[in-house]
Each structure stands twice: as C-alpha cells, then as structure tokens.
Amino acid sequence: MVLQEKLSAMVRRVRERVCRPIPARRFVISFLVTFGVFFLLWALLVFVIDPYIYYHRGWGLKNVFSNSPARIPGVMRNFDFDTVLFGTSLCQNFKRSEIDAALHVRSVKATSAGLKSDAMSRYFETAW
C-alpha cells in the first residue's frame, strides 16, 4: 500500500511538471536556441567531414563521392594543378598519373558521367 502511494505521488508530480503550460515567449526563445545549436553543430559536422572537398582537402577520411559532379568545384579550388582534364564518362577511365608522366604536368580530372557543355563551362571558369 505504501509503495502504491509513493508511486502515485511520483506520477502526480511528473504530470504536474509535464502538463503545465509554457509561456509563448519562453517556448519561442527555447525553440530558436535549440534550433540554432543544432544548426551550428550540423554546419560544423559538414565542414569537418566535407564529403565534396568543397571547403578544404580531406583530413584523412576517404572520399565516398568519387564520381559526383558536385565534387569538381571543390577539387578545382583546393588542389594544386596546371592542367585540367575535362570530359564525360569516357575520360573517367584515364589515369591521372599517366597523363602527368606523359605531359610532365600536375593535372586534375574534372570528369563526370553525362557532363554537359554548360557544366563544363562553369568548371572551366572555376579552374581559370
């Protein structure tokens, strides 16, 4: 009987705290602060992992988006090169090391399956 009374008293206290109304101003402020903290944590996570090499070179993590057109501008910004190989899926089979050895250059590949001329033009402007 005593245990049941203690348990029901605990349940009443929890219900009082959970079911009490929150002032609108306090709710909005707490919501915005929580949203801001999660947004900043997410932005920090994206910057640190940086799967598209957009902000910096990889910090020891393996790049999982090796055939992504979204990765090409980051490669153009963050790598040292003097030659760019533009092309579609056919050019993806070329080895950069062989091009570098044959032409005595430092090259990057800006290749993607289905690469269109407008995207190639944007990549060229980024590389320029």
Backbone as XML, in Angstrom:
<?xml version="1.0"?>
<chain id="A" units="angstrom">
  <residue number="1" name="MET">
    <atom name="N" x="0.810" y="-1.187" z="0.000"/>
    <atom name="CA" x="0.000" y="0.000" z="0.000"/>
    <atom name="C" x="0.858" y="1.258" z="0.000"/>
  </residue>
  <residue number="2" name="VAL">
    <atom name="N" x="1.922" y="1.240" z="0.782"/>
    <atom name="CA" x="2.808" y="2.398" z="0.869"/>
    <atom name="C" x="3.523" y="2.617" z="-0.454"/>
  </residue>
  <residue number="3" name="LEU">
    <atom name="N" x="3.968" y="1.548" z="-1.079"/>
    <atom name="CA" x="4.647" y="1.643" z="-2.364"/>
    <atom name="C" x="3.718" y="2.227" z="-3.420"/>
  </residue>
  <residue number="4" name="GLN">
    <atom name="N" x="2.458" y="1.812" z="-3.393"/>
    <atom name="CA" x="1.498" y="2.324" z="-4.364"/>
    <atom name="C" x="1.265" y="3.816" z="-4.164"/>
  </residue>
  <residue number="5" name="GLU">
    <atom name="N" x="1.215" y="4.285" z="-2.927"/>
    <atom name="CA" x="1.022" y="5.710" z="-2.656"/>
    <atom name="C" x="2.236" y="6.517" z="-3.101"/>
  </residue>
  <residue number="6" name="LYS">
    <atom name="N" x="3.438" y="5.994" z="-2.859"/>
    <atom name="CA" x="4.650" y="6.683" z="-3.292"/>
    <atom name="C" x="4.713" y="6.787" z="-4.814"/>
  </residue>
  <residue number="7" name="LEU">
    <atom name="N" x="4.342" y="5.684" z="-5.466"/>
    <atom name="CA" x="4.353" y="5.669" z="-6.924"/>
    <atom name="C" x="3.329" y="6.643" z="-7.492"/>
  </residue>
  <residue number="8" name="SER">
    <atom name="N" x="2.133" y="6.679" z="-6.918"/>
    <atom name="CA" x="1.111" y="7.600" z="-7.418"/>
    <atom name="C" x="1.510" y="9.047" z="-7.133"/>
  </residue>
  <residue number="9" name="ALA">
    <atom name="N" x="2.197" y="9.308" z="-6.024"/>
    <atom name="CA" x="2.671" y="10.667" z="-5.743"/>
    <atom name="C" x="3.724" y="11.087" z="-6.760"/>
  </residue>
  <residue number="10" name="MET">
    <atom name="N" x="4.618" y="10.169" z="-7.112"/>
    <atom name="CA" x="5.631" y="10.478" z="-8.127"/>
    <atom name="C" x="4.981" y="10.744" z="-9.485"/>
  </residue>
  <residue number="11" name="VAL">
    <atom name="N" x="3.980" y="9.958" z="-9.827"/>
    <atom name="CA" x="3.285" y="10.140" z="-11.102"/>
    <atom name="C" x="2.588" y="11.493" z="-11.123"/>
  </residue>
  <residue number="12" name="ARG">
    <atom name="N" x="1.966" y="11.901" z="-9.999"/>
    <atom name="CA" x="1.299" y="13.207" z="-9.920"/>
    <atom name="C" x="2.303" y="14.348" z="-10.110"/>
  </residue>
  <residue number="13" name="ARG">
    <atom name="N" x="3.479" y="14.232" z="-9.475"/>
    <atom name="CA" x="4.491" y="15.282" z="-9.621"/>
    <atom name="C" x="5.002" y="15.379" z="-11.056"/>
  </residue>
  <residue number="14" name="VAL">
    <atom name="N" x="5.194" y="14.232" z="-11.685"/>
    <atom name="CA" x="5.649" y="14.243" z="-13.082"/>
    <atom name="C" x="4.581" y="14.862" z="-13.970"/>
  </residue>
  <residue number="15" name="ARG">
    <atom name="N" x="3.318" y="14.497" z="-13.754"/>
    <atom name="CA" x="2.224" y="15.064" z="-14.562"/>
    <atom name="C" x="2.116" y="16.568" z="-14.369"/>
  </residue>
  <residue number="16" name="GLU">
    <atom name="N" x="2.311" y="17.042" z="-13.147"/>
    <atom name="CA" x="2.236" y="18.477" z="-12.901"/>
    <atom name="C" x="3.328" y="19.219" z="-13.664"/>
  </residue>
  <residue number="17" name="ARG">
    <atom name="N" x="4.520" y="18.664" z="-13.688"/>
    <atom name="CA" x="5.616" y="19.322" z="-14.391"/>
    <atom name="C" x="5.478" y="19.216" z="-15.903"/>
  </residue>
  <residue number="18" name="VAL">
    <atom name="N" x="5.012" y="18.072" z="-16.392"/>
    <atom name="CA" x="4.903" y="17.874" z="-17.832"/>
    <atom name="C" x="3.709" y="18.619" z="-18.414"/>
  </residue>
  <residue number="19" name="CYS">
    <atom name="N" x="2.624" y="18.636" z="-17.714"/>
    <atom name="CA" x="1.386" y="19.193" z="-18.253"/>
    <atom name="C" x="1.208" y="20.682" z="-17.988"/>
  </residue>
  <residue number="20" name="ARG">
    <atom name="N" x="2.123" y="21.326" z="-17.294"/>
    <atom name="CA" x="1.942" y="22.752" z="-17.042"/>
    <atom name="C" x="2.211" y="23.524" z="-18.327"/>
  </residue>
  <residue number="21" name="PRO">
    <atom name="N" x="1.482" y="24.578" z="-18.560"/>
    <atom name="CA" x="1.663" y="25.350" z="-19.792"/>
    <atom name="C" x="2.964" y="26.152" z="-19.755"/>
  </residue>
  <residue number="22" name="ILE">
    <atom name="N" x="3.565" y="26.295" z="-20.920"/>
    <atom name="CA" x="4.792" y="27.073" z="-21.065"/>
    <atom name="C" x="4.409" y="28.402" z="-21.700"/>
  </residue>
  <residue number="23" name="PRO">
    <atom name="N" x="4.903" y="29.503" z="-21.152"/>
    <atom name="CA" x="4.607" y="30.799" z="-21.784"/>
    <atom name="C" x="5.127" y="30.833" z="-23.223"/>
  </residue>
  <residue number="24" name="ALA">
    <atom name="N" x="4.408" y="31.496" z="-24.091"/>
    <atom name="CA" x="4.741" y="31.516" z="-25.520"/>
    <atom name="C" x="6.129" y="32.099" z="-25.764"/>
  </residue>
  <residue number="25" name="ARG">
    <atom name="N" x="6.473" y="33.164" z="-25.078"/>
    <atom name="CA" x="7.773" y="33.794" z="-25.277"/>
    <atom name="C" x="8.909" y="32.843" z="-24.918"/>
  </residue>
  <residue number="26" name="ARG">
    <atom name="N" x="8.756" y="32.139" z="-23.802"/>
    <atom name="CA" x="9.787" y="31.188" z="-23.374"/>
    <atom name="C" x="9.905" y="30.035" z="-24.358"/>
  </residue>
  <residue number="27" name="PHE">
    <atom name="N" x="8.762" y="29.567" z="-24.883"/>
    <atom name="CA" x="8.785" y="28.483" z="-25.855"/>
    <atom name="C" x="9.517" y="28.913" z="-27.128"/>
  </residue>
  <residue number="28" name="VAL">
    <atom name="N" x="9.215" y="30.102" z="-27.640"/>
    <atom name="CA" x="9.846" y="30.573" z="-28.873"/>
    <atom name="C" x="11.347" y="30.730" z="-28.672"/>
  </residue>
  <residue number="29" name="ILE">
    <atom name="N" x="11.742" y="31.319" z="-27.551"/>
    <atom name="CA" x="13.172" y="31.511" z="-27.295"/>
    <atom name="C" x="13.887" y="30.171" z="-27.175"/>
  </residue>
  <residue number="30" name="SER">
    <atom name="N" x="13.305" y="29.243" z="-26.423"/>
    <atom name="CA" x="13.956" y="27.935" z="-26.271"/>
    <atom name="C" x="13.995" y="27.178" z="-27.596"/>
  </residue>
  <residue number="31" name="PHE">
    <atom name="N" x="12.945" y="27.318" z="-28.397"/>
    <atom name="CA" x="12.933" y="26.668" z="-29.702"/>
    <atom name="C" x="14.025" y="27.240" z="-30.602"/>
  </residue>
  <residue number="32" name="LEU">
    <atom name="N" x="14.148" y="28.566" z="-30.659"/>
    <atom name="CA" x="15.155" y="29.192" z="-31.513"/>
    <atom name="C" x="16.574" y="28.858" z="-31.049"/>
  </residue>
  <residue number="33" name="VAL">
    <atom name="N" x="16.796" y="28.824" z="-29.748"/>
    <atom name="CA" x="18.118" y="28.474" z="-29.242"/>
    <atom name="C" x="18.458" y="27.023" z="-29.590"/>
  </residue>
  <residue number="34" name="THR">
    <atom name="N" x="17.500" y="26.128" z="-29.392"/>
    <atom name="CA" x="17.722" y="24.718" z="-29.720"/>
    <atom name="C" x="17.984" y="24.544" z="-31.214"/>
  </residue>
  <residue number="35" name="PHE">
    <atom name="N" x="17.182" y="25.222" z="-32.038"/>
    <atom name="CA" x="17.370" y="25.142" z="-33.485"/>
    <atom name="C" x="18.740" y="25.691" z="-33.878"/>
  </residue>
  <residue number="36" name="GLY">
    <atom name="N" x="19.139" y="26.808" z="-33.290"/>
    <atom name="CA" x="20.436" y="27.402" z="-33.596"/>
    <atom name="C" x="21.593" y="26.492" z="-33.220"/>
  </residue>
  <residue number="37" name="VAL">
    <atom name="N" x="21.492" y="25.844" z="-32.057"/>
    <atom name="CA" x="22.559" y="24.936" z="-31.620"/>
    <atom name="C" x="22.662" y="23.751" z="-32.578"/>
  </residue>
  <residue number="38" name="PHE">
    <atom name="N" x="21.527" y="23.150" z="-32.938"/>
    <atom name="CA" x="21.566" y="22.028" z="-33.879"/>
    <atom name="C" x="22.087" y="22.463" z="-35.244"/>
  </residue>
  <residue number="39" name="PHE">
    <atom name="N" x="21.715" y="23.660" z="-35.698"/>
    <atom name="CA" x="22.189" y="24.162" z="-36.983"/>
    <atom name="C" x="23.706" y="24.350" z="-36.962"/>
  </residue>
  <residue number="40" name="LEU">
    <atom name="N" x="24.229" y="24.933" z="-35.886"/>
    <atom name="CA" x="25.675" y="25.129" z="-35.790"/>
    <atom name="C" x="26.430" y="23.809" z="-35.703"/>
  </residue>
  <residue number="41" name="LEU">
    <atom name="N" x="25.885" y="22.837" z="-34.966"/>
    <atom name="CA" x="26.522" y="21.522" z="-34.900"/>
    <atom name="C" x="26.526" y="20.848" z="-36.273"/>
  </residue>
  <residue number="42" name="TRP">
    <atom name="N" x="25.417" y="20.972" z="-37.004"/>
    <atom name="CA" x="25.331" y="20.379" z="-38.339"/>
    <atom name="C" x="26.332" y="21.052" z="-39.283"/>
  </residue>
  <residue number="43" name="ALA">
    <atom name="N" x="26.424" y="22.383" z="-39.235"/>
    <atom name="CA" x="27.369" y="23.103" z="-40.087"/>
    <atom name="C" x="28.800" y="22.701" z="-39.757"/>
  </residue>
  <residue number="44" name="LEU">
    <atom name="N" x="29.112" y="22.558" z="-38.483"/>
    <atom name="CA" x="30.453" y="22.133" z="-38.075"/>
    <atom name="C" x="30.751" y="20.723" z="-38.576"/>
  </residue>
  <residue number="45" name="LEU">
    <atom name="N" x="29.772" y="19.836" z="-38.483"/>
    <atom name="CA" x="29.952" y="18.468" z="-38.965"/>
    <atom name="C" x="30.201" y="18.450" z="-40.471"/>
  </residue>
  <residue number="46" name="VAL">
    <atom name="N" x="29.450" y="19.240" z="-41.227"/>
    <atom name="CA" x="29.646" y="19.296" z="-42.680"/>
    <atom name="C" x="31.026" y="19.857" z="-43.006"/>
  </residue>
  <residue number="47" name="PHE">
    <atom name="N" x="31.452" y="20.881" z="-42.259"/>
    <atom name="CA" x="32.768" y="21.465" z="-42.526"/>
    <atom name="C" x="33.887" y="20.487" z="-42.212"/>
  </residue>
  <residue number="48" name="VAL">
    <atom name="N" x="33.761" y="19.755" z="-41.131"/>
    <atom name="CA" x="34.824" y="18.825" z="-40.734"/>
    <atom name="C" x="34.890" y="17.641" z="-41.681"/>
  </residue>
  <residue number="49" name="ILE">
    <atom name="N" x="33.760" y="17.029" z="-41.975"/>
    <atom name="CA" x="33.759" y="15.857" z="-42.855"/>
    <atom name="C" x="33.952" y="16.276" z="-44.307"/>
  </residue>
  <residue number="50" name="ASP">
    <atom name="N" x="33.236" y="17.288" z="-44.762"/>
    <atom name="CA" x="33.362" y="17.863" z="-46.106"/>
    <atom name="C" x="33.442" y="16.793" z="-47.194"/>
  </residue>
  <residue number="51" name="PRO">
    <atom name="N" x="32.357" y="16.080" z="-47.451"/>
    <atom name="CA" x="32.406" y="14.973" z="-48.409"/>
    <atom name="C" x="32.657" y="15.408" z="-49.849"/>
  </residue>
  <residue number="52" name="TYR">
    <atom name="N" x="32.384" y="16.659" z="-50.189"/>
    <atom name="CA" x="32.586" y="17.119" z="-51.557"/>
    <atom name="C" x="33.887" y="17.904" z="-51.736"/>
  </residue>
  <residue number="53" name="ILE">
    <atom name="N" x="34.766" y="17.902" z="-50.739"/>
    <atom name="CA" x="36.037" y="18.617" z="-50.788"/>
    <atom name="C" x="35.786" y="20.086" z="-51.132"/>
  </residue>
  <residue number="54" name="TYR">
    <atom name="N" x="34.700" y="20.640" z="-50.660"/>
    <atom name="CA" x="34.293" y="21.990" z="-51.042"/>
    <atom name="C" x="35.058" y="23.055" z="-50.259"/>
  </residue>
  <residue number="55" name="TYR">
    <atom name="N" x="35.302" y="22.822" z="-48.979"/>
    <atom name="CA" x="35.936" y="23.823" z="-48.132"/>
    <atom name="C" x="37.429" y="23.571" z="-47.921"/>
  </residue>
  <residue number="56" name="HIS">
    <atom name="N" x="37.831" y="22.338" z="-47.942"/>
    <atom name="CA" x="39.236" y="22.001" z="-47.705"/>
    <atom name="C" x="39.500" y="20.605" z="-48.243"/>
  </residue>
  <residue number="57" name="ARG">
    <atom name="N" x="40.776" y="20.256" z="-48.319"/>
    <atom name="CA" x="41.145" y="18.885" z="-48.686"/>
    <atom name="C" x="40.735" y="17.939" z="-47.574"/>
  </residue>
  <residue number="58" name="GLY">
    <atom name="N" x="40.614" y="16.674" z="-47.894"/>
    <atom name="CA" x="40.229" y="15.693" z="-46.899"/>
    <atom name="C" x="41.243" y="15.577" z="-45.781"/>
  </residue>
  <residue number="59" name="TRP">
    <atom name="N" x="40.767" y="15.392" z="-44.566"/>
    <atom name="CA" x="41.640" y="15.249" z="-43.394"/>
    <atom name="C" x="41.745" y="13.796" z="-42.995"/>
  </residue>
  <residue number="60" name="GLY">
    <atom name="N" x="42.103" y="12.938" z="-43.924"/>
    <atom name="CA" x="42.307" y="11.534" z="-43.615"/>
    <atom name="C" x="41.069" y="10.679" z="-43.807"/>
  </residue>
  <residue number="61" name="LEU">
    <atom name="N" x="39.929" y="11.272" z="-44.137"/>
    <atom name="CA" x="38.722" y="10.492" z="-44.367"/>
    <atom name="C" x="38.646" y="10.128" z="-45.841"/>
  </residue>
  <residue number="62" name="LYS">
    <atom name="N" x="38.140" y="8.952" z="-46.124"/>
    <atom name="CA" x="38.028" y="8.505" z="-47.513"/>
    <atom name="C" x="36.861" y="9.224" z="-48.177"/>
  </residue>
  <residue number="63" name="ASN">
    <atom name="N" x="37.091" y="9.679" z="-49.381"/>
    <atom name="CA" x="36.038" y="10.363" z="-50.123"/>
    <atom name="C" x="35.095" y="9.333" z="-50.722"/>
  </residue>
  <residue number="64" name="VAL">
    <atom name="N" x="33.813" y="9.427" z="-50.392"/>
    <atom name="CA" x="32.857" y="8.441" z="-50.884"/>
    <atom name="C" x="32.153" y="8.904" z="-52.151"/>
  </residue>
  <residue number="65" name="PHE">
    <atom name="N" x="32.296" y="10.177" z="-52.516"/>
    <atom name="CA" x="31.634" y="10.700" z="-53.706"/>
    <atom name="C" x="32.653" y="10.851" z="-54.822"/>
  </residue>
  <residue number="66" name="SER">
    <atom name="N" x="33.207" y="9.764" z="-55.292"/>
    <atom name="CA" x="34.287" y="9.852" z="-56.269"/>
    <atom name="C" x="33.783" y="10.176" z="-57.670"/>
  </residue>
  <residue number="67" name="ASN">
    <atom name="N" x="32.530" y="9.938" z="-57.974"/>
    <atom name="CA" x="32.012" y="10.173" z="-59.319"/>
    <atom name="C" x="30.917" y="11.241" z="-59.285"/>
  </residue>
  <residue number="68" name="SER">
    <atom name="N" x="31.048" y="12.218" z="-58.451"/>
    <atom name="CA" x="29.998" y="13.201" z="-58.291"/>
    <atom name="C" x="30.360" y="14.511" z="-58.984"/>
  </residue>
  <residue number="69" name="PRO">
    <atom name="N" x="29.448" y="15.062" z="-59.782"/>
    <atom name="CA" x="29.720" y="16.362" z="-60.399"/>
    <atom name="C" x="29.814" y="17.479" z="-59.360"/>
  </residue>
  <residue number="70" name="ALA">
    <atom name="N" x="29.206" y="17.297" z="-58.202"/>
    <atom name="CA" x="29.258" y="18.319" z="-57.158"/>
    <atom name="C" x="30.645" y="18.411" z="-56.543"/>
  </residue>
  <residue number="71" name="ARG">
    <atom name="N" x="31.475" y="17.419" z="-56.726"/>
    <atom name="CA" x="32.811" y="17.391" z="-56.154"/>
    <atom name="C" x="33.815" y="18.186" z="-56.979"/>
  </residue>
  <residue number="72" name="ILE">
    <atom name="N" x="33.543" y="18.401" z="-58.235"/>
    <atom name="CA" x="34.516" y="19.003" z="-59.152"/>
    <atom name="C" x="34.893" y="20.433" z="-58.747"/>
  </residue>
  <residue number="73" name="PRO">
    <atom name="N" x="33.953" y="21.341" z="-58.398"/>
    <atom name="CA" x="34.383" y="22.689" z="-57.985"/>
    <atom name="C" x="35.291" y="22.691" z="-56.765"/>
  </residue>
  <residue number="74" name="GLY">
    <atom name="N" x="35.057" y="21.800" z="-55.828"/>
    <atom name="CA" x="35.932" y="21.716" z="-54.662"/>
    <atom name="C" x="37.324" y="21.261" z="-55.028"/>
  </residue>
  <residue number="75" name="VAL">
    <atom name="N" x="37.430" y="20.325" z="-55.966"/>
    <atom name="CA" x="38.744" y="19.877" z="-56.429"/>
    <atom name="C" x="39.462" y="21.035" z="-57.112"/>
  </residue>
  <residue number="76" name="MET">
    <atom name="N" x="38.723" y="21.819" z="-57.893"/>
    <atom name="CA" x="39.330" y="22.958" z="-58.596"/>
    <atom name="C" x="39.845" y="24.012" z="-57.622"/>
  </residue>
  <residue number="77" name="ARG">
    <atom name="N" x="39.154" y="24.186" z="-56.503"/>
    <atom name="CA" x="39.552" y="25.210" z="-55.536"/>
    <atom name="C" x="40.707" y="24.770" z="-54.640"/>
  </residue>
  <residue number="78" name="ASN">
    <atom name="N" x="40.771" y="23.509" z="-54.280"/>
    <atom name="CA" x="41.644" y="23.075" z="-53.192"/>
    <atom name="C" x="42.881" y="22.287" z="-53.606"/>
  </residue>
  <residue number="79" name="PHE">
    <atom name="N" x="43.045" y="21.984" z="-54.857"/>
    <atom name="CA" x="44.199" y="21.211" z="-55.287"/>
    <atom name="C" x="45.091" y="22.052" z="-56.193"/>
  </residue>
  <residue number="80" name="ASP">
    <atom name="N" x="46.381" y="21.798" z="-56.128"/>
    <atom name="CA" x="47.336" y="22.487" z="-56.999"/>
    <atom name="C" x="47.428" y="21.733" z="-58.318"/>
  </residue>
  <residue number="81" name="PHE">
    <atom name="N" x="47.274" y="22.476" z="-59.414"/>
    <atom name="CA" x="47.324" y="21.844" z="-60.734"/>
    <atom name="C" x="47.719" y="22.892" z="-61.761"/>
  </residue>
  <residue number="82" name="ASP">
    <atom name="N" x="48.155" y="22.419" z="-62.904"/>
    <atom name="CA" x="48.390" y="23.312" z="-64.027"/>
    <atom name="C" x="47.698" y="22.805" z="-65.295"/>
  </residue>
  <residue number="83" name="THR">
    <atom name="N" x="47.048" y="21.650" z="-65.207"/>
    <atom name="CA" x="46.323" y="21.086" z="-66.332"/>
    <atom name="C" x="45.039" y="20.451" z="-65.826"/>
  </residue>
  <residue number="84" name="VAL">
    <atom name="N" x="43.960" y="20.656" z="-66.587"/>
    <atom name="CA" x="42.664" y="20.082" z="-66.212"/>
    <atom name="C" x="42.194" y="19.188" z="-67.349"/>
  </residue>
  <residue number="85" name="LEU">
    <atom name="N" x="41.755" y="17.996" z="-66.997"/>
    <atom name="CA" x="41.185" y="17.077" z="-67.968"/>
    <atom name="C" x="39.668" y="17.135" z="-67.817"/>
  </residue>
  <residue number="86" name="PHE">
    <atom name="N" x="38.995" y="17.778" z="-68.774"/>
    <atom name="CA" x="37.537" y="17.832" z="-68.789"/>
    <atom name="C" x="37.018" y="16.695" z="-69.644"/>
  </residue>
  <residue number="87" name="GLY">
    <atom name="N" x="35.874" y="16.144" z="-69.273"/>
    <atom name="CA" x="35.298" y="15.117" z="-70.122"/>
    <atom name="C" x="34.143" y="14.384" z="-69.482"/>
  </residue>
  <residue number="88" name="THR">
    <atom name="N" x="33.592" y="13.469" z="-70.244"/>
    <atom name="CA" x="32.449" y="12.677" z="-69.784"/>
    <atom name="C" x="32.948" y="11.350" z="-69.232"/>
  </residue>
  <residue number="89" name="SER">
    <atom name="N" x="32.088" y="10.365" z="-69.234"/>
    <atom name="CA" x="32.426" y="9.083" z="-68.626"/>
    <atom name="C" x="33.587" y="8.377" z="-69.338"/>
  </residue>
  <residue number="90" name="LEU">
    <atom name="N" x="33.809" y="8.663" z="-70.589"/>
    <atom name="CA" x="34.942" y="8.058" z="-71.297"/>
    <atom name="C" x="36.268" y="8.510" z="-70.682"/>
  </residue>
  <residue number="91" name="CYS">
    <atom name="N" x="36.362" y="9.776" z="-70.314"/>
    <atom name="CA" x="37.602" y="10.318" z="-69.738"/>
    <atom name="C" x="37.816" y="9.876" z="-68.303"/>
  </residue>
  <residue number="92" name="GLN">
    <atom name="N" x="36.808" y="9.328" z="-67.680"/>
    <atom name="CA" x="36.977" y="8.855" z="-66.308"/>
    <atom name="C" x="37.924" y="7.658" z="-66.242"/>
  </residue>
  <residue number="93" name="ASN">
    <atom name="N" x="38.080" y="6.969" z="-67.341"/>
    <atom name="CA" x="38.945" y="5.794" z="-67.360"/>
    <atom name="C" x="40.419" y="6.140" z="-67.500"/>
  </residue>
  <residue number="94" name="PHE">
    <atom name="N" x="40.737" y="7.389" z="-67.832"/>
    <atom name="CA" x="42.136" y="7.798" z="-67.958"/>
    <atom name="C" x="42.752" y="7.888" z="-66.572"/>
  </residue>
  <residue number="95" name="LYS">
    <atom name="N" x="44.010" y="7.491" z="-66.471"/>
    <atom name="CA" x="44.717" y="7.599" z="-65.190"/>
    <atom name="C" x="45.457" y="8.930" z="-65.150"/>
  </residue>
  <residue number="96" name="ARG">
    <atom name="N" x="45.237" y="9.655" z="-64.083"/>
    <atom name="CA" x="45.896" y="10.946" z="-63.909"/>
    <atom name="C" x="47.410" y="10.800" z="-63.877"/>
  </residue>
  <residue number="97" name="SER">
    <atom name="N" x="47.893" y="9.742" z="-63.268"/>
    <atom name="CA" x="49.346" y="9.547" z="-63.163"/>
    <atom name="C" x="49.982" y="9.375" z="-64.543"/>
  </residue>
  <residue number="98" name="GLU">
    <atom name="N" x="49.295" y="8.704" z="-65.445"/>
    <atom name="CA" x="49.823" y="8.526" z="-66.791"/>
    <atom name="C" x="49.829" y="9.842" z="-67.561"/>
  </residue>
  <residue number="99" name="ILE">
    <atom name="N" x="48.804" y="10.647" z="-67.369"/>
    <atom name="CA" x="48.759" y="11.960" z="-68.027"/>
    <atom name="C" x="49.882" y="12.841" z="-67.495"/>
  </residue>
  <residue number="100" name="ASP">
    <atom name="N" x="50.061" y="12.818" z="-66.177"/>
    <atom name="CA" x="51.134" y="13.618" z="-65.573"/>
    <atom name="C" x="52.501" y="13.199" z="-66.087"/>
  </residue>
  <residue number="101" name="ALA">
    <atom name="N" x="52.729" y="11.909" z="-66.201"/>
    <atom name="CA" x="54.024" y="11.414" z="-66.664"/>
    <atom name="C" x="54.256" y="11.730" z="-68.145"/>
  </residue>
  <residue number="102" name="ALA">
    <atom name="N" x="53.230" y="11.598" z="-68.958"/>
    <atom name="CA" x="53.386" y="11.818" z="-70.398"/>
    <atom name="C" x="53.576" y="13.290" z="-70.738"/>
  </residue>
  <residue number="103" name="LEU">
    <atom name="N" x="52.851" y="14.175" z="-70.044"/>
    <atom name="CA" x="52.900" y="15.597" z="-70.379"/>
    <atom name="C" x="53.762" y="16.414" z="-69.426"/>
  </residue>
  <residue number="104" name="HIS">
    <atom name="N" x="54.301" y="15.787" z="-68.383"/>
    <atom name="CA" x="55.108" y="16.469" z="-67.361"/>
    <atom name="C" x="54.345" y="17.645" z="-66.748"/>
  </residue>
  <residue number="105" name="VAL">
    <atom name="N" x="53.148" y="17.340" z="-66.244"/>
    <atom name="CA" x="52.272" y="18.354" z="-65.635"/>
    <atom name="C" x="51.703" y="17.822" z="-64.326"/>
  </residue>
  <residue number="106" name="ARG">
    <atom name="N" x="51.047" y="18.684" z="-63.584"/>
    <atom name="CA" x="50.233" y="18.288" z="-62.422"/>
    <atom name="C" x="48.788" y="18.499" z="-62.828"/>
  </residue>
  <residue number="107" name="SER">
    <atom name="N" x="48.044" y="17.442" z="-62.981"/>
    <atom name="CA" x="46.696" y="17.558" z="-63.520"/>
    <atom name="C" x="45.646" y="17.156" z="-62.493"/>
  </residue>
  <residue number="108" name="VAL">
    <atom name="N" x="44.404" y="17.580" z="-62.758"/>
    <atom name="CA" x="43.225" y="17.111" z="-62.034"/>
    <atom name="C" x="42.204" y="16.702" z="-63.081"/>
  </residue>
  <residue number="109" name="LYS">
    <atom name="N" x="41.351" y="15.775" z="-62.689"/>
    <atom name="CA" x="40.305" y="15.325" z="-63.599"/>
    <atom name="C" x="38.990" y="15.980" z="-63.197"/>
  </residue>
  <residue number="110" name="ALA">
    <atom name="N" x="38.335" y="16.623" z="-64.159"/>
    <atom name="CA" x="37.007" y="17.201" z="-63.968"/>
    <atom name="C" x="36.064" y="16.434" z="-64.867"/>
  </residue>
  <residue number="111" name="THR">
    <atom name="N" x="35.875" y="15.176" z="-64.542"/>
    <atom name="CA" x="35.059" y="14.306" z="-65.379"/>
    <atom name="C" x="33.843" y="13.845" z="-64.604"/>
  </residue>
  <residue number="112" name="SER">
    <atom name="N" x="32.762" y="13.649" z="-65.339"/>
    <atom name="CA" x="31.539" y="13.156" z="-64.734"/>
    <atom name="C" x="30.687" y="12.523" z="-65.825"/>
  </residue>
  <residue number="113" name="ALA">
    <atom name="N" x="29.981" y="11.497" z="-65.471"/>
    <atom name="CA" x="29.106" y="10.839" z="-66.442"/>
    <atom name="C" x="28.006" y="11.816" z="-66.852"/>
  </residue>
  <residue number="114" name="GLY">
    <atom name="N" x="27.838" y="11.982" z="-68.140"/>
    <atom name="CA" x="26.799" y="12.863" z="-68.647"/>
    <atom name="C" x="27.116" y="14.337" z="-68.483"/>
  </residue>
  <residue number="115" name="LEU">
    <atom name="N" x="28.373" y="14.694" z="-68.469"/>
    <atom name="CA" x="28.773" y="16.094" z="-68.313"/>
    <atom name="C" x="28.367" y="16.880" z="-69.552"/>
  </residue>
  <residue number="116" name="LYS">
    <atom name="N" x="27.625" y="17.954" z="-69.342"/>
    <atom name="CA" x="27.143" y="18.781" z="-70.456"/>
    <atom name="C" x="28.029" y="20.005" z="-70.609"/>
  </residue>
  <residue number="117" name="SER">
    <atom name="N" x="27.902" y="20.679" z="-71.735"/>
    <atom name="CA" x="28.798" y="21.799" z="-72.038"/>
    <atom name="C" x="28.615" y="22.975" z="-71.091"/>
  </residue>
  <residue number="118" name="ASP">
    <atom name="N" x="27.395" y="23.229" z="-70.591"/>
    <atom name="CA" x="27.209" y="24.349" z="-69.668"/>
    <atom name="C" x="27.916" y="24.078" z="-68.334"/>
  </residue>
  <residue number="119" name="ALA">
    <atom name="N" x="27.845" y="22.847" z="-67.848"/>
    <atom name="CA" x="28.554" y="22.494" z="-66.618"/>
    <atom name="C" x="30.062" y="22.544" z="-66.848"/>
  </residue>
  <residue number="120" name="MET">
    <atom name="N" x="30.504" y="22.094" z="-68.016"/>
    <atom name="CA" x="31.922" y="22.128" z="-68.330"/>
    <atom name="C" x="32.419" y="23.578" z="-68.376"/>
  </residue>
  <residue number="121" name="SER">
    <atom name="N" x="31.588" y="24.474" z="-68.872"/>
    <atom name="CA" x="31.943" y="25.887" z="-68.910"/>
    <atom name="C" x="32.085" y="26.455" z="-67.499"/>
  </residue>
  <residue number="122" name="ARG">
    <atom name="N" x="31.181" y="26.088" z="-66.600"/>
    <atom name="CA" x="31.288" y="26.542" z="-65.206"/>
    <atom name="C" x="32.551" y="25.998" z="-64.547"/>
  </residue>
  <residue number="123" name="TYR">
    <atom name="N" x="32.873" y="24.743" z="-64.805"/>
    <atom name="CA" x="34.088" y="24.155" z="-64.245"/>
    <atom name="C" x="35.329" y="24.851" z="-64.795"/>
  </residue>
  <residue number="124" name="PHE">
    <atom name="N" x="35.289" y="25.193" z="-66.089"/>
    <atom name="CA" x="36.413" y="25.888" z="-66.686"/>
    <atom name="C" x="36.609" y="27.260" z="-66.057"/>
  </residue>
  <residue number="125" name="GLU">
    <atom name="N" x="35.519" y="27.981" z="-65.798"/>
    <atom name="CA" x="35.612" y="29.285" z="-65.141"/>
    <atom name="C" x="36.146" y="29.149" z="-63.715"/>
  </residue>
  <residue number="126" name="THR">
    <atom name="N" x="35.767" y="28.088" z="-63.021"/>
    <atom name="CA" x="36.287" y="27.859" z="-61.664"/>
    <atom name="C" x="37.773" y="27.573" z="-61.720"/>
  </residue>
  <residue number="127" name="ALA">
    <atom name="N" x="38.203" y="26.804" z="-62.710"/>
    <atom name="CA" x="39.618" y="26.453" z="-62.823"/>
    <atom name="C" x="40.450" y="27.652" z="-63.269"/>
  </residue>
  <residue number="128" name="TRP">
    <atom name="N" x="39.882" y="28.545" z="-64.007"/>
    <atom name="CA" x="40.623" y="29.658" z="-64.571"/>
    <atom name="C" x="41.063" y="30.552" z="-63.460"/>
  </residue>
</chain>
